Amino acid sequence: MIHPSLDVLVTKVDSKYTLVVLAAKRARELMDGDAALVDCKSNKQVTIALEEVSQDQISYERTKTGIK
């Protein structure tokens, strides 16, 4: 089973597409050297990013040009 679950993650954002973009952008930041905001057992950046979304550690702003 995937942790955190997709059902929980989708409740944190307005759509599953927003979740994908948000996680991808955060994973890129982690790969570029940003520190993780949560303790996570995984070393995978996407998993860490999803855990951060799950724990409300990152936020987003929807703009006309995309998600910030």
PDB file of N, CA, C and O in Angstrom, chain B, residues numbered from 101:
ATOM      1  N   MET B 101       0.834  -1.179   0.000  1.00  0.00           N
ATOM      2  CA  MET B 101       0.000   0.000   0.000  1.00  0.00           C
ATOM      3  C   MET B 101       0.880   1.243   0.000  1.00  0.00           C
ATOM      4  O   MET B 101       1.934   1.278   0.635  1.00  0.00           O
ATOM      5  N   ILE B 102       0.433   2.249  -0.715  1.00  0.00           N
ATOM      6  CA  ILE B 102       1.157   3.508  -0.812  1.00  0.00           C
ATOM      7  C   ILE B 102       0.872   4.346   0.424  1.00  0.00           C
ATOM      8  O   ILE B 102      -0.274   4.480   0.853  1.00  0.00           O
ATOM      9  N   HIS B 103       1.940   4.909   0.991  1.00  0.00           N
ATOM     10  CA  HIS B 103       1.759   5.801   2.132  1.00  0.00           C
ATOM     11  C   HIS B 103       2.448   7.116   1.827  1.00  0.00           C
ATOM     12  O   HIS B 103       3.621   7.088   1.456  1.00  0.00           O
ATOM     13  N   PRO B 104       1.829   8.221   1.952  1.00  0.00           N
ATOM     14  CA  PRO B 104       0.433   8.427   2.329  1.00  0.00           C
ATOM     15  C   PRO B 104      -0.502   8.043   1.184  1.00  0.00           C
ATOM     16  O   PRO B 104      -0.116   8.080   0.015  1.00  0.00           O
ATOM     17  N   SER B 105      -1.721   7.680   1.527  1.00  0.00           N
ATOM     18  CA  SER B 105      -2.646   7.191   0.507  1.00  0.00           C
ATOM     19  C   SER B 105      -3.111   8.328  -0.397  1.00  0.00           C
ATOM     20  O   SER B 105      -3.144   9.491   0.004  1.00  0.00           O
ATOM     21  N   LEU B 106      -3.462   7.970  -1.605  1.00  0.00           N
ATOM     22  CA  LEU B 106      -3.930   8.941  -2.583  1.00  0.00           C
ATOM     23  C   LEU B 106      -5.205   9.627  -2.105  1.00  0.00           C
ATOM     24  O   LEU B 106      -5.404  10.815  -2.360  1.00  0.00           O
ATOM     25  N   ASP B 107      -6.059   8.895  -1.422  1.00  0.00           N
ATOM     26  CA  ASP B 107      -7.303   9.480  -0.906  1.00  0.00           C
ATOM     27  C   ASP B 107      -7.021  10.617   0.065  1.00  0.00           C
ATOM     28  O   ASP B 107      -7.693  11.648   0.027  1.00  0.00           O
ATOM     29  N   VAL B 108      -6.041  10.438   0.923  1.00  0.00           N
ATOM     30  CA  VAL B 108      -5.668  11.480   1.887  1.00  0.00           C
ATOM     31  C   VAL B 108      -5.017  12.656   1.163  1.00  0.00           C
ATOM     32  O   VAL B 108      -5.320  13.812   1.456  1.00  0.00           O
ATOM     33  N   LEU B 109      -4.137  12.365   0.233  1.00  0.00           N
ATOM     34  CA  LEU B 109      -3.415  13.425  -0.470  1.00  0.00           C
ATOM     35  C   LEU B 109      -4.341  14.322  -1.283  1.00  0.00           C
ATOM     36  O   LEU B 109      -4.154  15.538  -1.316  1.00  0.00           O
ATOM     37  N   VAL B 110      -5.335  13.734  -1.935  1.00  0.00           N
ATOM     38  CA  VAL B 110      -6.248  14.522  -2.770  1.00  0.00           C
ATOM     39  C   VAL B 110      -7.084  15.481  -1.924  1.00  0.00           C
ATOM     40  O   VAL B 110      -7.522  16.517  -2.422  1.00  0.00           O
ATOM     41  N   THR B 111      -7.309  15.150  -0.659  1.00  0.00           N
ATOM     42  CA  THR B 111      -8.065  16.064   0.203  1.00  0.00           C
ATOM     43  C   THR B 111      -7.246  17.295   0.583  1.00  0.00           C
ATOM     44  O   THR B 111      -7.806  18.287   1.048  1.00  0.00           O
ATOM     45  N   LYS B 112      -5.941  17.245   0.392  1.00  0.00           N
ATOM     46  CA  LYS B 112      -5.057  18.356   0.757  1.00  0.00           C
ATOM     47  C   LYS B 112      -4.943  19.411  -0.347  1.00  0.00           C
ATOM     48  O   LYS B 112      -4.489  20.527  -0.093  1.00  0.00           O
ATOM     49  N   VAL B 113      -5.351  19.064  -1.560  1.00  0.00           N
ATOM     50  CA  VAL B 113      -5.260  19.971  -2.708  1.00  0.00           C
ATOM     51  C   VAL B 113      -6.597  19.993  -3.439  1.00  0.00           C
ATOM     52  O   VAL B 113      -7.513  19.247  -3.091  1.00  0.00           O
ATOM     53  N   ASP B 114      -6.708  20.853  -4.458  1.00  0.00           N
ATOM     54  CA  ASP B 114      -7.989  20.975  -5.140  1.00  0.00           C
ATOM     55  C   ASP B 114      -8.221  19.945  -6.243  1.00  0.00           C
ATOM     56  O   ASP B 114      -9.358  19.770  -6.683  1.00  0.00           O
ATOM     57  N   SER B 115      -7.170  19.259  -6.701  1.00  0.00           N
ATOM     58  CA  SER B 115      -7.344  18.210  -7.710  1.00  0.00           C
ATOM     59  C   SER B 115      -6.116  17.305  -7.740  1.00  0.00           C
ATOM     60  O   SER B 115      -5.056  17.656  -7.220  1.00  0.00           O
ATOM     61  N   LYS B 116      -6.274  16.158  -8.345  1.00  0.00           N
ATOM     62  CA  LYS B 116      -5.142  15.232  -8.433  1.00  0.00           C
ATOM     63  C   LYS B 116      -4.057  15.785  -9.352  1.00  0.00           C
ATOM     64  O   LYS B 116      -2.885  15.442  -9.200  1.00  0.00           O
ATOM     65  N   TYR B 117      -4.435  16.631 -10.298  1.00  0.00           N
ATOM     66  CA  TYR B 117      -3.458  17.235 -11.198  1.00  0.00           C
ATOM     67  C   TYR B 117      -2.591  18.253 -10.448  1.00  0.00           C
ATOM     68  O   TYR B 117      -1.386  18.349 -10.680  1.00  0.00           O
ATOM     69  N   THR B 118      -3.215  18.998  -9.560  1.00  0.00           N
ATOM     70  CA  THR B 118      -2.464  19.921  -8.709  1.00  0.00           C
ATOM     71  C   THR B 118      -1.477  19.150  -7.850  1.00  0.00           C
ATOM     72  O   THR B 118      -0.337  19.579  -7.668  1.00  0.00           O
ATOM     73  N   LEU B 119      -1.911  18.021  -7.326  1.00  0.00           N
ATOM     74  CA  LEU B 119      -1.046  17.180  -6.502  1.00  0.00           C
ATOM     75  C   LEU B 119       0.195  16.747  -7.275  1.00  0.00           C
ATOM     76  O   LEU B 119       1.305  16.790  -6.746  1.00  0.00           O
ATOM     77  N   VAL B 120       0.011  16.332  -8.515  1.00  0.00           N
ATOM     78  CA  VAL B 120       1.132  15.881  -9.338  1.00  0.00           C
ATOM     79  C   VAL B 120       2.122  17.014  -9.577  1.00  0.00           C
ATOM     80  O   VAL B 120       3.330  16.831  -9.426  1.00  0.00           O
ATOM     81  N   VAL B 121       1.612  18.182  -9.949  1.00  0.00           N
ATOM     82  CA  VAL B 121       2.488  19.323 -10.222  1.00  0.00           C
ATOM     83  C   VAL B 121       3.210  19.763  -8.953  1.00  0.00           C
ATOM     84  O   VAL B 121       4.412  20.025  -8.975  1.00  0.00           O
ATOM     85  N   LEU B 122       2.478  19.841  -7.858  1.00  0.00           N
ATOM     86  CA  LEU B 122       3.057  20.257  -6.584  1.00  0.00           C
ATOM     87  C   LEU B 122       4.159  19.297  -6.132  1.00  0.00           C
ATOM     88  O   LEU B 122       5.234  19.731  -5.718  1.00  0.00           O
ATOM     89  N   ALA B 123       3.892  18.006  -6.210  1.00  0.00           N
ATOM     90  CA  ALA B 123       4.886  17.008  -5.805  1.00  0.00           C
ATOM     91  C   ALA B 123       6.109  17.037  -6.720  1.00  0.00           C
ATOM     92  O   ALA B 123       7.239  16.906  -6.250  1.00  0.00           O
ATOM     93  N   ALA B 124       5.888  17.207  -8.014  1.00  0.00           N
ATOM     94  CA  ALA B 124       7.011  17.240  -8.952  1.00  0.00           C
ATOM     95  C   ALA B 124       7.902  18.458  -8.710  1.00  0.00           C
ATOM     96  O   ALA B 124       9.128  18.346  -8.716  1.00  0.00           O
ATOM     97  N   LYS B 125       7.285  19.617  -8.500  1.00  0.00           N
ATOM     98  CA  LYS B 125       8.078  20.822  -8.241  1.00  0.00           C
ATOM     99  C   LYS B 125       8.863  20.695  -6.939  1.00  0.00           C
ATOM    100  O   LYS B 125      10.035  21.066  -6.874  1.00  0.00           O
ATOM    101  N   ARG B 126       8.213  20.171  -5.909  1.00  0.00           N
ATOM    102  CA  ARG B 126       8.903  20.013  -4.621  1.00  0.00           C
ATOM    103  C   ARG B 126      10.019  18.973  -4.725  1.00  0.00           C
ATOM    104  O   ARG B 126      11.086  19.154  -4.139  1.00  0.00           O
ATOM    105  N   ALA B 127       9.783  17.895  -5.458  1.00  0.00           N
ATOM    106  CA  ALA B 127      10.815  16.869  -5.636  1.00  0.00           C
ATOM    107  C   ALA B 127      12.033  17.455  -6.346  1.00  0.00           C
ATOM    108  O   ALA B 127      13.167  17.120  -6.005  1.00  0.00           O
ATOM    109  N   ARG B 128      11.807  18.326  -7.330  1.00  0.00           N
ATOM    110  CA  ARG B 128      12.930  18.979  -8.003  1.00  0.00           C
ATOM    111  C   ARG B 128      13.718  19.855  -7.029  1.00  0.00           C
ATOM    112  O   ARG B 128      14.948  19.885  -7.066  1.00  0.00           O
ATOM    113  N   GLU B 129      13.001  20.566  -6.161  1.00  0.00           N
ATOM    114  CA  GLU B 129      13.681  21.385  -5.153  1.00  0.00           C
ATOM    115  C   GLU B 129      14.529  20.514  -4.228  1.00  0.00           C
ATOM    116  O   GLU B 129      15.650  20.882  -3.878  1.00  0.00           O
ATOM    117  N   LEU B 130      13.995  19.368  -3.838  1.00  0.00           N
ATOM    118  CA  LEU B 130      14.742  18.449  -2.976  1.00  0.00           C
ATOM    119  C   LEU B 130      15.980  17.916  -3.690  1.00  0.00           C
ATOM    120  O   LEU B 130      17.043  17.794  -3.081  1.00  0.00           O
ATOM    121  N   MET B 131      15.848  17.599  -4.981  1.00  0.00           N
ATOM    122  CA  MET B 131      16.993  17.113  -5.749  1.00  0.00           C
ATOM    123  C   MET B 131      18.066  18.191  -5.886  1.00  0.00           C
ATOM    124  O   MET B 131      19.255  17.888  -5.977  1.00  0.00           O
ATOM    125  N   ASP B 132      17.632  19.457  -5.899  1.00  0.00           N
ATOM    126  CA  ASP B 132      18.577  20.566  -6.016  1.00  0.00           C
ATOM    127  C   ASP B 132      19.224  20.937  -4.688  1.00  0.00           C
ATOM    128  O   ASP B 132      20.039  21.858  -4.628  1.00  0.00           O
ATOM    129  N   GLY B 133      18.863  20.218  -3.618  1.00  0.00           N
ATOM    130  CA  GLY B 133      19.553  20.417  -2.352  1.00  0.00           C
ATOM    131  C   GLY B 133      18.739  20.996  -1.216  1.00  0.00           C
ATOM    132  O   GLY B 133      19.265  21.151  -0.114  1.00  0.00           O
ATOM    133  N   ASP B 134      17.468  21.325  -1.439  1.00  0.00           N
ATOM    134  CA  ASP B 134      16.641  21.825  -0.333  1.00  0.00           C
ATOM    135  C   ASP B 134      16.477  20.745   0.728  1.00  0.00           C
ATOM    136  O   ASP B 134      16.455  19.553   0.421  1.00  0.00           O
ATOM    137  N   ALA B 135      16.364  21.173   1.964  1.00  0.00           N
ATOM    138  CA  ALA B 135      16.191  20.234   3.073  1.00  0.00           C
ATOM    139  C   ALA B 135      14.739  19.767   3.145  1.00  0.00           C
ATOM    140  O   ALA B 135      13.814  20.532   2.873  1.00  0.00           O
ATOM    141  N   ALA B 136      14.558  18.514   3.511  1.00  0.00           N
ATOM    142  CA  ALA B 136      13.212  17.967   3.695  1.00  0.00           C
ATOM    143  C   ALA B 136      12.574  18.602   4.922  1.00  0.00           C
ATOM    144  O   ALA B 136      13.251  18.871   5.914  1.00  0.00           O
ATOM    145  N   LEU B 137      11.278  18.839   4.851  1.00  0.00           N
ATOM    146  CA  LEU B 137      10.546  19.468   5.947  1.00  0.00           C
ATOM    147  C   LEU B 137       9.961  18.457   6.920  1.00  0.00           C
ATOM    148  O   LEU B 137       9.430  18.834   7.964  1.00  0.00           O
ATOM    149  N   VAL B 138      10.057  17.171   6.584  1.00  0.00           N
ATOM    150  CA  VAL B 138       9.528  16.101   7.437  1.00  0.00           C
ATOM    151  C   VAL B 138      10.563  14.991   7.541  1.00  0.00           C
ATOM    152  O   VAL B 138      11.448  14.870   6.695  1.00  0.00           O
ATOM    153  N   ASP B 139      10.443  14.191   8.577  1.00  0.00           N
ATOM    154  CA  ASP B 139      11.257  12.984   8.684  1.00  0.00           C
ATOM    155  C   ASP B 139      10.557  11.898   7.893  1.00  0.00           C
ATOM    156  O   ASP B 139       9.374  11.627   8.100  1.00  0.00           O
ATOM    157  N   CYS B 140      11.290  11.280   6.991  1.00  0.00           N
ATOM    158  CA  CYS B 140      10.700  10.268   6.124  1.00  0.00           C
ATOM    159  C   CYS B 140      11.674   9.102   6.009  1.00  0.00           C
ATOM    160  O   CYS B 140      12.885   9.305   5.916  1.00  0.00           O
ATOM    161  N   LYS B 141      11.152   7.899   6.014  1.00  0.00           N
ATOM    162  CA  LYS B 141      11.997   6.709   5.912  1.00  0.00           C
ATOM    163  C   LYS B 141      12.601   6.566   4.523  1.00  0.00           C
ATOM    164  O   LYS B 141      13.669   5.977   4.363  1.00  0.00           O
ATOM    165  N   SER B 142      11.920   7.104   3.526  1.00  0.00           N
ATOM    166  CA  SER B 142      12.356   6.962   2.146  1.00  0.00           C
ATOM    167  C   SER B 142      13.409   8.004   1.789  1.00  0.00           C
ATOM    168  O   SER B 142      13.438   9.096   2.356  1.00  0.00           O
ATOM    169  N   ASN B 143      14.262   7.655   0.852  1.00  0.00           N
ATOM    170  CA  ASN B 143      15.237   8.594   0.315  1.00  0.00           C
ATOM    171  C   ASN B 143      14.784   9.159  -1.027  1.00  0.00           C
ATOM    172  O   ASN B 143      15.476   9.986  -1.620  1.00  0.00           O
ATOM    173  N   LYS B 144      13.631   8.717  -1.504  1.00  0.00           N
ATOM    174  CA  LYS B 144      13.123   9.165  -2.799  1.00  0.00           C
ATOM    175  C   LYS B 144      12.463  10.533  -2.648  1.00  0.00           C
ATOM    176  O   LYS B 144      11.632  10.744  -1.765  1.00  0.00           O
ATOM    177  N   GLN B 145      12.847  11.447  -3.520  1.00  0.00           N
ATOM    178  CA  GLN B 145      12.374  12.820  -3.414  1.00  0.00           C
ATOM    179  C   GLN B 145      10.864  12.946  -3.594  1.00  0.00           C
ATOM    180  O   GLN B 145      10.229  13.732  -2.891  1.00  0.00           O
ATOM    181  N   VAL B 146      10.280  12.196  -4.512  1.00  0.00           N
ATOM    182  CA  VAL B 146       8.830  12.282  -4.729  1.00  0.00           C
ATOM    183  C   VAL B 146       8.079  11.787  -3.496  1.00  0.00           C
ATOM    184  O   VAL B 146       7.073  12.380  -3.109  1.00  0.00           O
ATOM    185  N   THR B 147       8.548  10.726  -2.887  1.00  0.00           N
ATOM    186  CA  THR B 147       7.911  10.215  -1.670  1.00  0.00           C
ATOM    187  C   THR B 147       8.000  11.236  -0.544  1.00  0.00           C
ATOM    188  O   THR B 147       7.035  11.438   0.193  1.00  0.00           O
ATOM    189  N   ILE B 148       9.144  11.872  -0.412  1.00  0.00           N
ATOM    190  CA  ILE B 148       9.311  12.909   0.614  1.00  0.00           C
ATOM    191  C   ILE B 148       8.367  14.075   0.328  1.00  0.00           C
ATOM    192  O   ILE B 148       7.727  14.593   1.243  1.00  0.00           O
ATOM    193  N   ALA B 149       8.278  14.484  -0.926  1.00  0.00           N
ATOM    194  CA  ALA B 149       7.385  15.585  -1.300  1.00  0.00           C
ATOM    195  C   ALA B 149       5.931  15.246  -0.986  1.00  0.00           C
ATOM    196  O   ALA B 149       5.198  16.094  -0.478  1.00  0.00           O
ATOM    197  N   LEU B 150       5.509  14.030  -1.279  1.00  0.00           N
ATOM    198  CA  LEU B 150       4.132  13.624  -0.981  1.00  0.00           C
ATOM    199  C   LEU B 150       3.886  13.571   0.521  1.00  0.00           C
ATOM    200  O   LEU B 150       2.796  13.908   0.984  1.00  0.00           O
ATOM    201  N   GLU B 151       4.873  13.157   1.273  1.00  0.00           N
ATOM    202  CA  GLU B 151       4.746  13.148   2.735  1.00  0.00           C
ATOM    203  C   GLU B 151       4.619  14.579   3.261  1.00  0.00           C
ATOM    204  O   GLU B 151       3.859  14.833   4.195  1.00  0.00           O
ATOM    205  N   GLU B 152       5.353  15.499   2.669  1.00  0.00           N
ATOM    206  CA  GLU B 152       5.240  16.906   3.063  1.00  0.00           C
ATOM    207  C   GLU B 152       3.849  17.454   2.770  1.00  0.00           C
ATOM    208  O   GLU B 152       3.297  18.203   3.576  1.00  0.00           O
ATOM    209  N   VAL B 153       3.282  17.093   1.633  1.00  0.00           N
ATOM    210  CA  VAL B 153       1.907  17.501   1.308  1.00  0.00           C
ATOM    211  C   VAL B 153       0.948  16.909   2.323  1.00  0.00           C
ATOM    212  O   VAL B 153       0.057  17.600   2.817  1.00  0.00           O
ATOM    213  N   SER B 154       1.126  15.640   2.635  1.00  0.00           N
ATOM    214  CA  SER B 154       0.253  14.947   3.584  1.00  0.00           C
ATOM    215  C   SER B 154       0.258  15.611   4.955  1.00  0.00           C
ATOM    216  O   SER B 154      -0.774  15.672   5.623  1.00  0.00           O
ATOM    217  N   GLN B 155       1.411  16.106   5.371  1.00  0.00           N
ATOM    218  CA  GLN B 155       1.543  16.725   6.692  1.00  0.00           C
ATOM    219  C   GLN B 155       1.372  18.247   6.651  1.00  0.00           C
ATOM    220  O   GLN B 155       1.714  18.937   7.610  1.00  0.00           O
ATOM    221  N   ASP B 156       0.844  18.764   5.543  1.00  0.00           N
ATOM    222  CA  ASP B 156       0.578  20.204   5.381  1.00  0.00           C
ATOM    223  C   ASP B 156       1.819  21.067   5.585  1.00  0.00           C
ATOM    224  O   ASP B 156       1.726  22.171   6.122  1.00  0.00           O
ATOM    225  N   GLN B 157       2.964  20.577   5.166  1.00  0.00           N
ATOM    226  CA  GLN B 157       4.211  21.322   5.317  1.00  0.00           C
ATOM    227  C   GLN B 157       4.506  22.222   4.121  1.00  0.00           C
ATOM    228  O   GLN B 157       5.317  23.142   4.227  1.00  0.00           O
ATOM    229  N   ILE B 158       3.863  21.971   2.994  1.00  0.00           N
ATOM    230  CA  ILE B 158       4.042  22.842   1.833  1.00  0.00           C
ATOM    231  C   ILE B 158       2.671  23.301   1.361  1.00  0.00           C
ATOM    232  O   ILE B 158       1.670  22.602   1.516  1.00  0.00           O
ATOM    233  N   SER B 159       2.655  24.478   0.788  1.00  0.00           N
ATOM    234  CA  SER B 159       1.401  25.028   0.290  1.00  0.00           C
ATOM    235  C   SER B 159       1.600  25.440  -1.162  1.00  0.00           C
ATOM    236  O   SER B 159       2.713  25.388  -1.687  1.00  0.00           O
ATOM    237  N   TYR B 160       0.522  25.847  -1.799  1.00  0.00           N
ATOM    238  CA  TYR B 160       0.603  26.252  -3.191  1.00  0.00           C
ATOM    239  C   TYR B 160      -0.357  27.403  -3.427  1.00  0.00           C
ATOM    240  O   TYR B 160      -1.272  27.654  -2.644  1.00  0.00           O
ATOM    241  N   GLU B 161      -0.120  28.087  -4.521  1.00  0.00           N
ATOM    242  CA  GLU B 161      -0.997  29.169  -4.945  1.00  0.00           C
ATOM    243  C   GLU B 161      -1.286  28.972  -6.424  1.00  0.00           C
ATOM    244  O   GLU B 161      -0.362  28.875  -7.232  1.00  0.00           O
ATOM    245  N   ARG B 162      -2.540  28.913  -6.775  1.00  0.00           N
ATOM    246  CA  ARG B 162      -2.916  28.756  -8.179  1.00  0.00           C
ATOM    247  C   ARG B 162      -2.944  30.142  -8.819  1.00  0.00           C
ATOM    248  O   ARG B 162      -3.599  31.056  -8.317  1.00  0.00           O
ATOM    249  N   THR B 163      -2.225  30.289  -9.936  1.00  0.00           N
ATOM    250  CA  THR B 163      -2.196  31.541 -10.685  1.00  0.00           C
ATOM    251  C   THR B 163      -2.655  31.274 -12.110  1.00  0.00           C
ATOM    252  O   THR B 163      -2.899  30.126 -12.481  1.00  0.00           O
ATOM    253  N   LYS B 164      -2.773  32.321 -12.904  1.00  0.00           N
ATOM    254  CA  LYS B 164      -3.184  32.147 -14.298  1.00  0.00           C
ATOM    255  C   LYS B 164      -2.143  31.379 -15.099  1.00  0.00           C
ATOM    256  O   LYS B 164      -2.479  30.707 -16.074  1.00  0.00           O
ATOM    257  N   THR B 165      -0.886  31.473 -14.694  1.00  0.00           N
ATOM    258  CA  THR B 165       0.187  30.826 -15.442  1.00  0.00           C
ATOM    259  C   THR B 165       0.576  29.467 -14.889  1.00  0.00           C
ATOM    260  O   THR B 165       1.421  28.788 -15.473  1.00  0.00           O
ATOM    261  N   GLY B 166      -0.016  29.054 -13.784  1.00  0.00           N
ATOM    262  CA  GLY B 166       0.319  27.745 -13.226  1.00  0.00           C
ATOM    263  C   GLY B 166       0.210  27.727 -11.722  1.00  0.00           C
ATOM    264  O   GLY B 166      -0.568  28.476 -11.130  1.00  0.00           O
ATOM    265  N   ILE B 167       0.997  26.864 -11.110  1.00  0.00           N
ATOM    266  CA  ILE B 167       0.968  26.682  -9.663  1.00  0.00           C
ATOM    267  C   ILE B 167       2.292  27.149  -9.089  1.00  0.00           C
ATOM    268  O   ILE B 167       3.358  26.778  -9.580  1.00  0.00           O
ATOM    269  N   LYS B 168       2.218  27.968  -8.045  1.00  0.00           N
ATOM    270  CA  LYS B 168       3.431  28.450  -7.373  1.00  0.00           C
ATOM    271  C   LYS B 168       3.542  27.807  -6.024  1.00  0.00           C
ATOM    272  O   LYS B 168       4.493  28.074  -5.289  1.00  0.00           O
TER     273      LYS B 168
END
